[in-house]
Amino acid sequence: MPLYRGGLIGLTGIGANPAPADPSRPLAGPMPVSHAGAYALLPNIELVGVCDLRLEALDRFRAVWGAEWPELRYCTDYRELLGLGLDFLSVCTSDHAHAQIVVDGCAAGLKGIFCEKPIATTTADADRMVAAAAAAGIPLQIDHTRRWWPVYQLARDRLRAGEIGELKAIQASRCHPRAMLFRNGTHLIDSVVFFADSDPDWVFADLEDGFEDYVEYGGDGGRDPSREPGVQGYIRFRNGVRAFVNSHKQAMSPYTIELLGTGGRITVVDPAGLEVFAEGRTTVHPVPTWTRTGISAALDELIRCAEGTRPELTSPGSEACRTLRIILGFLRSQAEGNRRVAV
């Protein structure tokens, strides 16, 4: 029998999509591409309730997942969901709506919260989310999904082992119609934060043409890419690492991270593989096979942190605040003539 009771707020794609068939994963089947899929995969937690403001979203969820959880409660008010005696909660609402739900969840006796990225759209909201979780003594995990992909973990292991010497610079690129600042741009920037392993100090940036007056979040949860800009941005971290982020909506390129060290280079081509140049030669490393990756690995880790069997989260709220500070710093830089701004 499942040990824990889970709840899900926000039945968008990332909250509710079923996993596509993937015969290449014989051990665990297809990896979940949503929070609902992660709950369905893990044997020690059961989804007992879901919530969305839209009745059509609830109906769609029932049609897709009703057979998995026939006793599921369907709510249009998240406070009703919090009253079901939940242990863990996934928050998959629009970006600007995370904060109060997380704060109220922290006061509801939960054991842990799994919130979609970005953590929030203002530093004030992000800070009160982190403070509420700390005061309640519960782990707050943010879904910067690539942190639980094997190729990213392998790259950081190689980096920390000193395979390319001391990290000096990072180049990160993702050019795609959905490379908006608060969507795929968030993942790209967080990948830089993941490897830099330091607080950002200052940034400057140039937003996509037509967004010269874009000074605060104006998106709609990612449904309409035309409402959010791409960005070319520079980040200086306090440990001396420099990073360039290229997130362009009109160009096309794969999701690529280059880690440049004093003795070589690590290139991550997401999600295909890992290439290390060191000591004058290039080595291609196979990506390890995991039985859980991405969202399911993140939820499993959250449960283990709450149990005390894992010491820390891979993507805690404090790390997500670093990423948000960079994003908002990019907006301030644009608003102030593309100048350097402290973050």
N, C-alpha and C positions, 0 to 999 in steps of 0.2 A: 504494500500500500504506500502511496506517496506520503512523504513526511511533512511536506509544506504545502501551503495554499497560496496561489498566485493570482494577481489581478493585472489587467491590461487596459490602459486608457489611451484612446486614439487608434482607430481601426483603419489607418492609412495603409499604403503598400508595405512600408517597413514594419508596421504593426501586425499585419494580417495576411500577407501574401503566402500562398503555399509554395513549397520548394519544387523546382522543376526536376524532372527525372534526370538522374545522373548515374549511369551504370559504371562510371569510373571509380566510384567509392563503394566497394563491396562490403567494407567493414561496418559502416554506419549508415549507408544509404546516402541520399542527397543531403548536403548541408543546408540547414534552414536559412532562408533569406528574410526571415521576419521573426519578431518576438513570439508570435503564436507558434511558429514552427519550432522554436527553441524549447518552449514549454512542452510541446508534444514529444520532443526527442528525449528529454531528461526524465528518468524514472522516479526521481525523488521529489518532484513538485508537480502539482496539478493546477491547471487554470480553473478557478471557480467563478470568476466574474469578469466581464468586459464592459467598457463604457465608451460611448461616442455621442456627441450632440445630435448626430444625424440618424434618423430612423433607418434610412436606406443603407447606411454603413452597418448597422446592427443586423439588418436582414441579410446583407451580403455575407457577413461573418458567419451567421447561422447556417447559410447555405453551404459554405466551404468547410466549416469546422464543427458543425453541429453533431456529426456522428462521433467525433473525437471526444467531445464533452457534452453529452446529452443533458446533464443537469446544470449547465452553465446559466448563471444569472446575467441578464442584459439590462444595462442601466444607461440613462441619459444624463445623470448627475454623478460626478465622480465621488461626491461625499457619500452617496449611497453605497458605492463600491467599497470605499474605505471602511464602511460599517460592517463588512462581511467577515471580519476576523482574519484579514490577510497577513501572510508572513512576508511576501515579496511583491513588489509593484513595478510594472513597466510603464513609463510615461512616454507616449509616442504622439503627442499633440503637436500642433504648430510650434515653431521655435520660440515665439514670444510668449507662449502660454505655459511653459514648463514650471516657472518659479513657484507660483502659489500652490500648485498641485503637489510639488515636492515638499514644500514647507508643511502643508497640511498632512501629507503622508508621514513625515517625520514625527508628527504629533499623534499619529494613529496607532502606535505600537508595532510598526513594521520591523522586520529584521534586516531589510535591505531594499534599496531602490535602484532600478536600472533605467536611466533616462537617455533619451535620444540626444544626438548632437545637433547643433551646438548646445552647450549647457544652457545658454540663455542668449538674449540679444543685448543686454546691458550688464555692465560690471556690477551694478547694484543688485540686480536680480541674482546673478551668479554668486555673489558674496553671501547673500542671505540663504541661498540653497545650501552652500557648503557649511555655513554657520549652523543652520538648523540640523543638518545631518550630524555634525560634530557634537552639538548639544544633546542630541538623542542617542549618541553612541552607536550609530548605524552606518554601514558602508554605503556610499553613493557612487555608483559606477556610471560612466558616460560612454555611449556607444560610438567611440572612434574605432570602427570595426577592424581596421587593418592591424591594429596592435595585437590581434589574436590570429593573424594569418601566419602560417609557418615561415614564409619567405622573409617577413619583417623580423620575426624573432631570430631567425638564422642570421640575418644581416647584423642585427644588434649584438648578437653573441660574437660574431667575427670582429666587429668593431671594438667591443669591450676587451676582447682577447689581444688587442694590439696588432692585428694582422696588417693594418695599413698605417701603423704608427698613431700619432696624435691627430684627432679630427680637427680640421681647420675650416672647412667650408662644405656647404650642402647646396646642391642644385636640384630643384623639384619642379616638375612640369606635368600639367594635365590640361590639354587643349581639347575641348569638346563642347557641344551646344549646351550642356548642363554644368559647365565649369563655373558656376556662379559662386560668389564669395562665401555665402552662408550654406552652400550645399557641398558639391564636390571640392570646392575651394577649402572648406573647413577640413575635410579629410587630408587634403594636400598639406595644409599648414600644420595640422596635428602630426603628420608623418615627420615633418621637420623637427617639431618639438620633441617627438619621441626619440629621435636620434641625437639631437643637440644636448638633451639632458641638462638643461639650464634654464634659468629665468630669462625671458627676453628683456633687453635693456632699452633699445630704441629701434624705430622703423622709419622707412619712407616708402611711398607707393604712388602708382599711377593707375587709376581705375579706367575701365573701358570707356571709350568715347560715348558721350551722351549722359554720363553719370557724374558730371562735374559737381553737381549739387547734392549728391547722395551722401548724406551725413549721418544717417541712422538707418536701422533695419527697415526696409520697405517691402519685404517679400511676402509671400503668401504660403509659406511652408514648402516651397519648391515646386508648386504646381505650374507656375508660369515663369520660365527662365528670363523673359524679357524684363521682369521687375527687379532683377538683381544683376550687378556687374561682375565681370571677370576682373582680374587684377594682375599687375606686375609689381612685385613688392620685394623689398630688401629688409632683412632682419639682422640685427647685431645682438648676440647673446652675451650675458655677463661673463661667461667662461671664455670669451674671445671667438667663438664660432660665428662665422658669417654665413648667411643663407639668402638665396634668391629663389623666389616663388613665381612661376609663370603659369597663370590660370586664365586661359583665353577662350572665349566662346565662339570666335569666328575662325580660329585655326584648328588644326587637328594634330594630335600627337598622343602616344600612349602615356599611361601614368608611369613616370620614371623618376626615381630618386638616385642621385649620385652623391656619395659620401667621399670627400676628398681629404686624404690624410698626408702626413709628412712622408709616408713610405708607400703610398699607393692609393687605389681607388676601389670602392665597392659600388656596383651598379645594381639597383633593384628595378627590374622591369615587371611591373605589377600586372598579373600575378604569375608571370611565366617562369621567372627564375632569378638566379643570383650570379653575378660575374665579379670576380675579384682580380684586380691587377696589383701585383706586389712582386718585388724582387725581379722586375723586368719581364715577368710572364703573366699571362691571363689564365685563370682557372674558372671553369663554369661548375657551380655547385648544384646538385639536384635538390629540389625542394622536398623536405621531409613530409611524409604522409601522417596526418593526424586524424584521429577518429572524431574530434570536435574542433571546429574552427569558428572564427567570426562570432556571431551573436550567441550561438549555443555555448561556445567556450566562455564567453563573457558572463553569461548567466550562471553557468556552472561555477565559475570562479567567485562570483558574488555570493553564492550560497556557501561555498567553502570558507570565504572570509568571515561571513556571519557566524559560521560554526566554530571559527577559530582554528581551522585546520590549514589555512593559508595565511601568511603574515600580512600581505598587502595586495591591493588591487593594481591591475595593469593600467587602468584608465580612471583614476579617482577624480572627483570634482576639482581638486586643486590643480591637476594637470590640465583639465579642460579649461580652467580659468586662464592659464598661460596662453592657450590657443585663442580664446576669446579676446584677450587683451591685444594680441597681434592684429586680429581682424578689425577691432574697433580703432586701433592705432592707424591702420591703413586708411580708414575712413577719415580720421582727423588729418592725416597727412595730405590727402587729396583736398580736403576743405581749406587747408592752410597753404595752398600753393605747392603741393608735393614736397613740402619740406620735411626734415627729420623731426620726429616727435618722440618723446619718452613714453614708454609703456609700463 
